[in-house]
Amino acid sequence: MLRKRRLAAVVIAVSLLLSFASGDSGQAAETSKKKLKVNLDSLVAKREYPKLEESLPQASLDDSTRAYFEGVLANRRNELDRSISLLEPLVPGLKATRPDRAAVALRSLADSYVKSFRYADADRAYAQLLTGYAKRFTPADRQSLKDDAATNALLKDAPAQSVEMHGEFSLATHHSPIGTIDTDLTVEGITKSWILDTGANFSVVTESLARQMGLKLSEGTAQTQGTSGAENRLHTAIIPEIRIGSATVRNVVALVLEDKSLTIPLPKGKYQIEAILGYPVLSALGQLTFTNDNRVLVGTGGDATGAKIYMQELNPLIEYRIAGRDLLLMMDTGASSTSLTARYREAFPDQFIGLTEEAHAVAGAGGTKKIRAYELPELKIGIGNQTATLKGVFVSAEPLGTDFDMLYGTTGRDLTGQFKSFTLDFKSMRFRVEK
């Protein structure tokens, strides 16, 4: 709720045949090599990570260039230690020779540090990004970068999160008035309904609940951007311990937002969100299977079947098959419905012939925003060897002005609700559904 082409062998073969025919094989090979490098950079910029993963093994690259792309891909596949070990030695050289790649490497490192709970290292990486490379990002992405850096700066002295597991377990869940998947947890002596939200970059509590729990709020503030584009002022706090079934998660970062930022309007009245369990905690549990009889089963994970999960910083992206193409959409268990962005509309213009724009409300932290949108009558989405058919999917006709514009869209519970269960396996980085 709070705030990714394949180079066919025949192309390479044709290039080589042409070079032999012209008698200038060296020049043609060098040209082909340069084109490959440009394409790989483009895949990173466009967040086409499945294509990057497919293209990288066949690319002709020197050792340092290969290490760069492998380090970026390792970050997106949540292989944090590998990403850090590959990218850290490259940054000084990239600053001098390829500042565009230095910016990507630093941001990947900052993200890997955050997800490894190395907040002081992340703070240094963010400082380098903001002082030397901020202009290399789009305005929307730059705002996201500034928000992330400011939030992390409040955490630079925070202790690392840790998790203690004692076997598999299950939790009872329920649906809130806004349709979110919630579970009741007692934290710091206060029992509340917590949203299980993979789309939340961090766990979240309202200022009222933070006071009830006796949390110490950061002296400084930062801001975070909701899906509606609204900026929300926040403090940070550390929750010493959250017990979830037989697991204990310690030193949990919580963003503390004003109550009004988490007040959701309803057709009659309003609903107050009080607590959200975000990605860092949910992913630490390993494997989560949500069932249609209102349970979440927590296991160790590691099954390498199903659709691949990539990460765009703290947002899980699932590889879906749509209209004959593999596309990455954000998986948000806190979203009630699937919505697609203007990028999707631009990728499949034929699907919108004969459709008319209409006003559509986008809800998120900070309120709602009216946008122009289309309504696709039907959308088929492939997930591994399964297929879901969605009806009445809204597609934005205009950019939202947030970093969500870089994605094709977000899937919600209208997709997962068609199955007996769905599983997010953060150990093998796979997403599975079961009929």
PLY file of the C-alpha trace (Angstrom):
ply
format ascii 1.0
element vertex 435
property float x
property float y
property float z
element edge 432
property int vertex1
property int vertex2
end_header
0.00 0.00 0.00
2.86 2.43 0.79
5.08 3.00 -1.15
10.42 -3.96 -13.41
15.11 -8.20 -25.41
16.13 -11.11 -25.27
19.09 -10.81 -27.74
18.33 -13.79 -29.92
21.19 -15.98 -31.02
20.16 -15.49 -34.62
20.87 -11.74 -34.36
24.39 -12.44 -33.16
24.84 -15.09 -35.83
23.70 -12.71 -38.57
26.06 -10.03 -37.29
28.95 -12.47 -37.46
28.04 -13.63 -40.99
27.93 -10.04 -42.17
31.31 -9.34 -40.62
32.88 -12.34 -42.38
31.32 -11.26 -45.67
32.72 -7.74 -45.35
36.12 -8.97 -44.26
36.03 -6.73 -41.20
35.17 -9.17 -38.45
37.00 -7.29 -35.70
35.13 -4.04 -36.21
31.73 -5.76 -36.47
32.37 -7.84 -33.35
33.32 -4.71 -31.42
30.18 -2.95 -32.65
28.06 -5.94 -31.59
29.73 -5.95 -28.19
28.98 -2.25 -27.68
25.34 -2.76 -28.66
25.06 -5.56 -26.12
26.40 -3.28 -23.39
23.98 -0.51 -24.32
21.09 -2.96 -24.31
22.02 -4.31 -20.88
22.13 -0.79 -19.47
18.74 -0.13 -21.04
17.29 -3.27 -19.44
18.46 -2.06 -16.03
17.02 1.41 -16.60
13.69 0.00 -17.78
13.58 -2.53 -14.93
13.37 -5.45 -17.33
15.14 -7.81 -14.96
13.99 -11.16 -16.45
15.43 -10.07 -19.80
18.61 -8.91 -18.09
18.97 -12.29 -16.36
18.41 -14.08 -19.68
20.75 -11.89 -21.72
23.67 -11.61 -19.32
25.16 -15.13 -19.70
25.52 -14.76 -23.48
26.88 -11.22 -23.44
30.57 -10.67 -24.29
31.83 -8.52 -21.41
35.08 -7.81 -19.63
35.36 -9.02 -16.05
34.56 -5.73 -14.31
31.57 -5.00 -16.56
30.20 -8.48 -15.99
30.67 -8.05 -12.23
28.71 -4.80 -12.41
25.69 -6.31 -14.14
25.81 -9.45 -12.00
25.96 -7.27 -8.89
22.93 -5.26 -9.95
21.02 -8.44 -10.83
22.01 -10.05 -7.52
20.48 -7.08 -5.73
17.24 -7.47 -7.69
17.18 -11.21 -6.90
17.69 -10.42 -3.20
21.15 -12.02 -3.08
22.36 -9.25 -0.82
25.80 -10.46 0.28
26.74 -11.34 -3.30
25.55 -8.00 -4.58
27.56 -6.11 -2.00
30.73 -8.12 -2.61
30.49 -7.56 -6.39
29.60 -3.87 -6.39
31.66 -2.40 -3.53
35.06 -2.82 -5.28
33.71 -1.37 -8.54
32.37 1.95 -7.29
35.66 3.96 -7.26
36.46 2.99 -10.84
32.92 3.55 -12.05
32.90 7.06 -10.58
35.82 7.94 -12.85
34.83 6.07 -16.02
31.05 5.41 -15.97
29.20 7.78 -13.63
25.88 6.48 -14.98
26.74 3.00 -13.73
28.22 4.41 -10.53
24.79 5.89 -9.75
23.06 2.54 -10.30
25.72 0.67 -8.31
25.49 3.08 -5.37
21.72 2.89 -5.26
21.84 -0.90 -5.44
24.37 -0.92 -2.61
22.27 1.46 -0.51
19.30 -0.86 -0.97
21.31 -4.00 -0.14
22.63 -2.31 3.00
19.10 -1.32 4.11
17.77 -4.85 3.57
20.81 -6.20 5.46
20.00 -3.70 8.26
23.35 -1.93 7.76
21.77 1.49 8.07
25.01 3.46 8.62
26.52 2.02 5.42
23.28 2.83 3.59
23.42 6.41 4.89
26.91 6.87 3.41
25.80 5.43 0.05
22.74 7.69 -0.03
24.91 10.73 0.78
27.13 9.97 -2.22
24.07 9.54 -4.44
22.46 12.81 -3.43
25.62 14.90 -3.70
26.93 13.51 -6.97
24.27 11.62 -8.90
20.73 12.80 -8.08
20.30 14.49 -11.47
20.82 11.16 -13.22
17.42 9.95 -12.01
13.99 10.93 -13.28
12.17 13.59 -11.19
9.81 10.98 -9.71
12.65 8.56 -8.99
14.73 11.40 -7.56
11.95 12.26 -5.10
11.74 8.61 -4.06
15.53 8.58 -3.59
15.41 11.70 -1.40
12.59 10.25 0.69
14.45 6.95 1.14
17.67 8.74 2.07
15.94 10.97 4.62
14.14 8.02 6.21
17.31 5.95 6.40
19.19 8.90 7.94
16.86 8.61 10.92
17.91 4.96 11.25
21.68 5.17 10.88
22.24 4.29 14.54
19.43 1.73 14.74
20.18 -1.88 15.72
19.86 -4.59 13.10
16.62 -6.54 12.83
16.89 -10.22 13.75
14.49 -13.13 13.66
14.27 -16.26 15.81
12.20 -19.08 14.31
10.92 -22.16 16.13
9.44 -24.27 13.36
6.49 -23.80 11.06
3.25 -22.24 12.30
-0.02 -20.73 11.11
-1.96 -17.61 11.98
-5.63 -16.78 11.71
-6.33 -13.87 9.39
-9.36 -11.74 8.65
-10.37 -9.10 6.16
-10.73 -5.50 7.26
-13.53 -3.18 6.06
-11.20 -2.05 3.25
-10.44 -5.65 2.27
-6.88 -5.95 3.58
-5.55 -9.24 4.99
-5.03 -8.68 8.73
-3.97 -10.69 11.74
-4.28 -9.81 15.42
-0.95 -9.29 17.17
-0.09 -8.20 20.68
2.89 -5.85 20.54
4.23 -4.01 23.59
1.12 -5.15 25.47
-1.34 -3.67 22.94
-3.47 -5.99 20.76
-4.36 -4.58 17.36
-5.28 -5.72 13.89
-2.11 -5.59 11.75
-2.28 -5.52 7.96
0.01 -8.08 6.31
1.30 -5.87 3.53
4.15 -6.88 1.22
3.72 -3.52 -0.53
4.76 -1.60 2.59
8.48 -0.83 2.51
8.59 -0.84 6.31
6.17 -1.66 9.09
3.92 1.26 10.02
1.99 2.45 13.07
-0.07 5.55 13.71
1.13 8.21 16.13
-1.73 7.29 18.47
-0.71 3.64 18.58
2.97 4.52 18.96
2.09 6.51 22.08
0.03 3.62 23.47
2.95 1.26 22.88
5.39 3.65 24.53
7.68 3.82 21.49
10.45 6.40 21.32
10.03 8.46 18.17
12.93 9.90 16.21
13.62 13.57 16.86
13.87 14.30 13.16
11.26 13.63 10.50
11.20 12.44 6.90
8.43 11.76 4.43
7.11 8.89 2.37
5.02 8.88 -0.77
1.83 6.85 -1.03
0.41 5.36 -4.21
-1.78 8.45 -4.60
1.35 10.60 -4.81
0.71 12.31 -1.47
3.75 12.96 0.71
3.28 11.92 4.34
5.39 13.26 7.20
6.83 10.54 9.41
8.98 9.74 12.40
10.73 6.42 12.85
10.72 4.15 15.89
12.19 0.78 16.81
9.78 -1.85 18.11
11.95 -3.98 20.43
10.10 -7.23 19.78
7.16 -8.60 17.80
6.03 -12.16 18.44
4.33 -13.73 15.43
3.26 -17.29 16.04
6.39 -19.16 17.13
8.70 -16.53 15.59
10.19 -13.55 17.38
11.35 -10.58 15.33
13.49 -8.04 17.18
14.44 -4.43 16.44
11.67 -3.86 13.93
11.76 -0.50 12.17
8.39 1.24 12.16
7.42 4.34 10.28
5.18 6.44 12.52
2.60 8.40 10.51
-0.04 10.87 11.55
-3.38 9.16 12.09
-5.00 11.17 9.30
-2.44 9.83 6.78
-3.83 6.34 7.39
-7.51 7.27 7.43
-9.28 5.73 4.45
-12.62 7.17 3.26
-15.48 4.69 2.77
-18.81 5.14 0.99
-20.24 5.62 4.46
-17.80 6.94 7.02
-14.11 6.14 7.18
-11.69 3.46 8.32
-8.61 4.01 10.45
-5.58 1.85 9.69
-3.52 1.55 12.86
-0.73 -0.94 12.14
0.94 -2.51 9.12
3.43 -5.37 9.11
5.71 -4.59 6.17
8.12 -6.34 3.84
11.23 -6.51 6.13
9.32 -8.52 8.74
7.28 -10.64 6.33
10.31 -11.58 4.23
12.29 -12.49 7.38
9.71 -15.19 8.13
10.78 -17.08 4.99
7.72 -18.45 3.23
4.16 -17.19 3.60
1.17 -19.12 2.24
-2.13 -17.24 2.36
-5.18 -19.52 2.15
-8.76 -18.73 1.19
-9.99 -20.09 4.54
-8.34 -17.17 6.34
-5.01 -18.62 7.41
-1.42 -17.72 6.72
1.03 -20.61 6.95
4.63 -19.71 7.75
7.34 -22.14 6.67
11.03 -22.26 5.84
10.63 -22.07 2.03
13.11 -22.95 -0.69
10.87 -24.52 -3.37
12.20 -23.34 -6.76
8.88 -23.64 -8.63
6.46 -20.92 -9.65
6.98 -17.40 -10.95
10.19 -15.56 -10.14
10.27 -12.71 -7.65
12.58 -9.76 -8.22
13.00 -6.82 -5.90
12.83 -3.13 -6.76
14.37 -1.96 -3.52
11.79 -3.00 -0.89
9.00 -3.80 -3.37
8.48 -7.42 -4.55
7.98 -7.69 -8.33
6.43 -10.85 -9.77
7.14 -12.13 -13.28
3.74 -12.57 -14.93
2.84 -13.61 -18.48
0.52 -11.04 -20.08
-0.39 -10.76 -23.78
2.51 -12.98 -24.76
5.12 -11.02 -22.80
6.85 -11.51 -19.47
6.12 -8.42 -17.37
7.03 -7.44 -13.82
4.19 -6.16 -11.63
4.42 -5.29 -7.97
2.80 -7.79 -5.62
0.84 -5.92 -2.96
-1.11 -8.00 -0.44
-2.46 -4.72 0.92
-4.16 -3.80 -2.36
-7.73 -4.88 -3.03
-7.54 -4.72 -6.81
-5.06 -4.89 -9.67
-4.21 -1.61 -11.38
-1.95 -0.94 -14.34
0.11 2.14 -15.14
0.45 4.38 -18.17
3.53 2.33 -19.06
1.29 -0.68 -19.67
-1.00 1.38 -21.88
1.98 2.52 -23.93
3.23 -1.08 -24.28
-0.13 -2.43 -25.53
-1.92 0.41 -27.35
-4.13 -1.97 -29.39
-5.88 -3.10 -26.21
-7.32 0.39 -25.74
-8.82 0.95 -29.16
-12.46 1.89 -28.69
-12.13 2.45 -24.93
-12.82 5.86 -23.42
-11.14 7.59 -20.52
-12.98 8.01 -17.24
-12.24 9.41 -13.81
-10.80 6.91 -11.34
-9.76 7.35 -7.71
-6.35 6.09 -6.58
-6.20 5.49 -2.83
-3.15 5.24 -0.63
-1.43 6.70 2.41
-2.34 10.36 2.57
-5.71 10.08 0.84
-7.04 9.66 -2.66
-6.26 11.21 -6.03
-8.47 11.41 -9.11
-6.80 10.38 -12.36
-7.81 9.70 -15.93
-8.00 5.97 -16.59
-9.29 3.28 -18.91
-11.12 0.14 -17.84
-9.97 -3.04 -19.55
-12.96 -5.40 -19.77
-10.76 -8.47 -19.32
-7.14 -9.27 -18.57
-5.54 -12.73 -18.51
-2.46 -13.11 -16.31
-0.21 -16.16 -16.37
1.46 -17.17 -13.09
3.81 -20.10 -13.60
1.55 -22.82 -15.02
-1.66 -21.16 -13.79
-3.82 -18.42 -15.33
-6.11 -15.86 -13.74
-8.74 -13.83 -15.58
-9.50 -10.40 -14.21
-12.51 -8.26 -15.11
-12.65 -4.48 -15.19
-8.98 -3.63 -14.64
-8.22 0.08 -14.42
-5.26 1.36 -16.43
-3.93 4.86 -15.85
-4.09 7.16 -18.86
-1.52 9.49 -17.32
1.61 9.22 -15.19
1.06 9.36 -11.43
4.24 11.34 -10.90
5.67 8.66 -8.59
8.20 5.87 -9.05
5.23 3.54 -9.71
5.27 5.00 -13.22
8.39 2.90 -13.86
6.38 -0.30 -13.32
3.66 -1.91 -15.43
1.31 -2.04 -12.46
0.37 -3.63 -9.15
-1.55 -6.85 -8.58
-4.02 -7.12 -5.74
-6.32 -9.57 -4.08
-8.64 -9.74 -7.09
-5.90 -11.92 -8.61
-4.86 -13.99 -5.58
-8.49 -14.41 -4.49
-9.11 -16.66 -7.50
-6.92 -19.37 -6.00
-7.12 -21.72 -3.04
-3.85 -20.27 -1.80
-0.90 -18.17 -2.85
2.66 -18.40 -1.59
5.40 -15.82 -1.32
8.66 -17.73 -0.88
11.37 -15.24 0.00
14.00 -17.97 0.35
13.82 -19.16 -3.25
12.33 -15.86 -4.48
9.32 -17.55 -6.04
5.58 -16.87 -6.14
3.12 -19.75 -6.41
-0.64 -20.11 -6.61
-2.76 -23.21 -6.08
-6.29 -23.86 -7.38
0 1
1 2
4 5
5 6
6 7
7 8
8 9
9 10
10 11
11 12
12 13
13 14
14 15
15 16
16 17
17 18
18 19
19 20
20 21
21 22
22 23
23 24
24 25
25 26
26 27
27 28
28 29
29 30
30 31
31 32
32 33
33 34
34 35
35 36
36 37
37 38
38 39
39 40
40 41
41 42
42 43
43 44
44 45
45 46
46 47
47 48
48 49
49 50
50 51
51 52
52 53
53 54
54 55
55 56
56 57
57 58
58 59
59 60
60 61
61 62
62 63
63 64
64 65
65 66
66 67
67 68
68 69
69 70
70 71
71 72
72 73
73 74
74 75
75 76
76 77
77 78
78 79
79 80
80 81
81 82
82 83
83 84
84 85
85 86
86 87
87 88
88 89
89 90
90 91
91 92
92 93
93 94
94 95
95 96
96 97
97 98
98 99
99 100
100 101
101 102
102 103
103 104
104 105
105 106
106 107
107 108
108 109
109 110
110 111
111 112
112 113
113 114
114 115
115 116
116 117
117 118
118 119
119 120
120 121
121 122
122 123
123 124
124 125
125 126
126 127
127 128
128 129
129 130
130 131
131 132
132 133
133 134
134 135
135 136
136 137
137 138
138 139
139 140
140 141
141 142
142 143
143 144
144 145
145 146
146 147
147 148
148 149
149 150
150 151
151 152
152 153
153 154
154 155
155 156
156 157
157 158
158 159
159 160
160 161
161 162
162 163
163 164
164 165
165 166
166 167
167 168
168 169
169 170
170 171
171 172
172 173
173 174
174 175
175 176
176 177
177 178
178 179
179 180
180 181
181 182
182 183
183 184
184 185
185 186
186 187
187 188
188 189
189 190
190 191
191 192
192 193
193 194
194 195
195 196
196 197
197 198
198 199
199 200
200 201
201 202
202 203
203 204
204 205
205 206
206 207
207 208
208 209
209 210
210 211
211 212
212 213
213 214
214 215
215 216
216 217
217 218
218 219
219 220
220 221
221 222
222 223
223 224
224 225
225 226
226 227
227 228
228 229
229 230
230 231
231 232
232 233
233 234
234 235
235 236
236 237
237 238
238 239
239 240
240 241
241 242
242 243
243 244
244 245
245 246
246 247
247 248
248 249
249 250
250 251
251 252
252 253
253 254
254 255
255 256
256 257
257 258
258 259
259 260
260 261
261 262
262 263
263 264
264 265
265 266
266 267
267 268
268 269
269 270
270 271
271 272
272 273
273 274
274 275
275 276
276 277
277 278
278 279
279 280
280 281
281 282
282 283
283 284
284 285
285 286
286 287
287 288
288 289
289 290
290 291
291 292
292 293
293 294
294 295
295 296
296 297
297 298
298 299
299 300
300 301
301 302
302 303
303 304
304 305
305 306
306 307
307 308
308 309
309 310
310 311
311 312
312 313
313 314
314 315
315 316
316 317
317 318
318 319
319 320
320 321
321 322
322 323
323 324
324 325
325 326
326 327
327 328
328 329
329 330
330 331
331 332
332 333
333 334
334 335
335 336
336 337
337 338
338 339
339 340
340 341
341 342
342 343
343 344
344 345
345 346
346 347
347 348
348 349
349 350
350 351
351 352
352 353
353 354
354 355
355 356
356 357
357 358
358 359
359 360
360 361
361 362
362 363
363 364
364 365
365 366
366 367
367 368
368 369
369 370
370 371
371 372
372 373
373 374
374 375
375 376
376 377
377 378
378 379
379 380
380 381
381 382
382 383
383 384
384 385
385 386
386 387
387 388
388 389
389 390
390 391
391 392
392 393
393 394
394 395
395 396
396 397
397 398
398 399
399 400
400 401
401 402
402 403
403 404
404 405
405 406
406 407
407 408
408 409
409 410
410 411
411 412
412 413
413 414
414 415
415 416
416 417
417 418
418 419
419 420
420 421
421 422
422 423
423 424
424 425
425 426
426 427
427 428
428 429
429 430
430 431
431 432
432 433
433 434
